[in-house]
Amino acid sequence: MRVVTGFRAPLAFTVVALLLLVAAPVMASQPTPWQLNFQDFVTPVGALVDDFHTLLLVVEFGIAIFVFLLLAYTCYRFRAASNPNPSKTTHNTVIEVLWTVIPVVILVIIAVPSFKLLYFMDKAENPDMTIKVTANQWYWDYEYPDQEGLTFSSTMLDAEDAKAAGDPRLLGVDNPLVVPVGQNIQVLVTSNDVMHSFFVPSLAVQIYGISGRANETWMRIDKAGTYYGQCNQICGVNHSFMPIKVIAMEEAEYAQWLLKAKQEFAMDNPSPELKLAAASQ
């Protein structure tokens, strides 16, 4: 067996590392082993998150390299061999001004795109549709107010059912959230009990569900596909069993799903008259 040695060894490791960086975000819908980067984003908010992340990496690496070079210069310039009599300097006005002003400037540079992103992801302007997400211990309720109040629950599948459905373990659900591609979707999130968090990485959606209030965010999925997430706030003993599955469909396919869903879940959302009749029995 041939062993890579000498100059070729670090080169080989560098190539492998680069391949991992390139291959990591290939799978958009779910995390993958040895993943080093974000999942592929498929929303406008996600694109801005990725850009902001890249900016922060550049700033952070720049600061780290500067500090390293400064330390290296200090260790060399003020080593004991060159300075038998150490300096007793305690203050330097110029340096103190610089290490105060420069960090402030860096923070301002970071703040501009940060606030831009925060306000962009805050809420949808003139949304095409609304979805209400209600968190429960330990499942999700999805409601489509624009579709005659279409409502259904989504709970996790066991390992065998998830495998049969082609879903990853702990991420498969019986009734996924289905949305159309290319529409601005207002998402209202609340809770029926403790605090939860609706988190789908590929959609760049992460918002808390709090009992007694509705938090708002939005998404526009630009690519049809299946995207997985989970509750991102510890909510009890079965916190890890609250998966989220979002299926983004083209308009025609979504319209067909709506017709089927309204029939399938009709009895899950009976009229007030039926509820009154059932209660009187």
Secondary structure in CASP SS format (residue, H / E / C, confidence):
PFRMAT SS
TARGET T0000
AUTHOR 0000-0000-0000
METHOD secondary structure of the structure
MODEL  1
M C 1.00
R C 1.00
V C 1.00
V C 1.00
T C 1.00
G C 1.00
F C 1.00
R H 1.00
A H 1.00
P H 1.00
L H 1.00
A H 1.00
F H 1.00
T H 1.00
V H 1.00
V H 1.00
A H 1.00
L H 1.00
L H 1.00
L H 1.00
L H 1.00
V H 1.00
A H 1.00
A H 1.00
P H 1.00
V H 1.00
M C 1.00
A C 1.00
S C 1.00
Q C 1.00
P C 1.00
T C 1.00
P C 1.00
W C 1.00
Q C 1.00
L C 1.00
N C 1.00
F C 1.00
Q C 1.00
D C 1.00
F C 1.00
V C 1.00
T C 1.00
P H 1.00
V H 1.00
G H 1.00
A H 1.00
L H 1.00
V H 1.00
D H 1.00
D H 1.00
F H 1.00
H H 1.00
T H 1.00
L H 1.00
L H 1.00
L H 1.00
V H 1.00
V H 1.00
E H 1.00
F H 1.00
G H 1.00
I H 1.00
A H 1.00
I H 1.00
F H 1.00
V H 1.00
F H 1.00
L H 1.00
L H 1.00
L H 1.00
A H 1.00
Y H 1.00
T H 1.00
C H 1.00
Y H 1.00
R H 1.00
F C 1.00
R C 1.00
A C 1.00
A C 1.00
S C 1.00
N C 1.00
P C 1.00
N C 1.00
P C 1.00
S C 1.00
K C 1.00
T C 1.00
T C 1.00
H C 1.00
N C 1.00
T H 1.00
V H 1.00
I H 1.00
E H 1.00
V H 1.00
L H 1.00
W H 1.00
T H 1.00
V H 1.00
I H 1.00
P H 1.00
V H 1.00
V H 1.00
I H 1.00
L H 1.00
V H 1.00
I H 1.00
I H 1.00
A H 1.00
V H 1.00
P H 1.00
S H 1.00
F H 1.00
K H 1.00
L H 1.00
L H 1.00
Y H 1.00
F H 1.00
M C 1.00
D C 1.00
K C 1.00
A C 1.00
E C 1.00
N C 1.00
P C 1.00
D C 1.00
M E 1.00
T E 1.00
I E 1.00
K E 1.00
V E 1.00
T E 1.00
A E 1.00
N E 1.00
Q C 1.00
W C 1.00
Y E 1.00
W E 1.00
D E 1.00
Y E 1.00
E E 1.00
Y E 1.00
P C 1.00
D C 1.00
Q C 1.00
E C 1.00
G C 1.00
L E 1.00
T E 1.00
F E 1.00
S E 1.00
S E 1.00
T C 1.00
M E 1.00
L C 1.00
D C 1.00
A H 1.00
E H 1.00
D H 1.00
A H 1.00
K H 1.00
A H 1.00
A H 1.00
G C 1.00
D C 1.00
P C 1.00
R C 1.00
L C 1.00
L C 1.00
G C 1.00
V E 1.00
D C 1.00
N C 1.00
P C 1.00
L E 1.00
V E 1.00
V E 1.00
P E 1.00
V C 1.00
G C 1.00
Q C 1.00
N C 1.00
I E 1.00
Q E 1.00
V E 1.00
L E 1.00
V E 1.00
T E 1.00
S E 1.00
N C 1.00
D C 1.00
V C 1.00
M C 1.00
H E 1.00
S E 1.00
F E 1.00
F E 1.00
V E 1.00
P H 1.00
S H 1.00
L H 1.00
A C 1.00
V E 1.00
Q E 1.00
I E 1.00
Y E 1.00
G E 1.00
I C 1.00
S E 1.00
G C 1.00
R C 1.00
A C 1.00
N E 1.00
E E 1.00
T E 1.00
W E 1.00
M E 1.00
R C 1.00
I C 1.00
D C 1.00
K C 1.00
A C 1.00
G E 1.00
T E 1.00
Y E 1.00
Y E 1.00
G E 1.00
Q E 1.00
C E 1.00
N C 1.00
Q C 1.00
I C 1.00
C C 1.00
G C 1.00
V C 1.00
N C 1.00
H H 1.00
S H 1.00
F H 1.00
M C 1.00
P E 1.00
I E 1.00
K E 1.00
V E 1.00
I E 1.00
A E 1.00
M E 1.00
E C 1.00
E H 1.00
A H 1.00
E H 1.00
Y H 1.00
A H 1.00
Q H 1.00
W H 1.00
L H 1.00
L H 1.00
K H 1.00
A H 1.00
K H 1.00
Q H 1.00
E H 1.00
F C 1.00
A H 1.00
M H 1.00
D H 1.00
N C 1.00
P C 1.00
S C 1.00
P H 1.00
E H 1.00
L H 1.00
K H 1.00
L H 1.00
A H 1.00
A H 1.00
A H 1.00
S H 1.00
Q C 1.00
END
